[in-house]
Amino acid sequence: MNKEKLEGNWNQLKGKVQEKWGKLTNDDLDVIQGRRDQLL
């Protein structure tokens, strides 16, 4: 997944991540969003 695609689909991706790993909060995902360059 490239950076532009991740940026464009972040909200959709957050929902899918929360479905799969329900313990993650919006705050957790906001931290991940701030570090998404490290994920790529």
C-alpha positions, 0 to 999 in steps of 0.5 A: 500500500502506498502513502497516497492510498493509505492517506486516501483510505485512512478512515475506511482502514481505521474502521476495518482495523477496529473491527479486527482488533477491537481493543484499539481505540480511536486515540490509538489509531490517531497515534498510528496515523501520525506514524504512518510513514513508519508503517510503509 
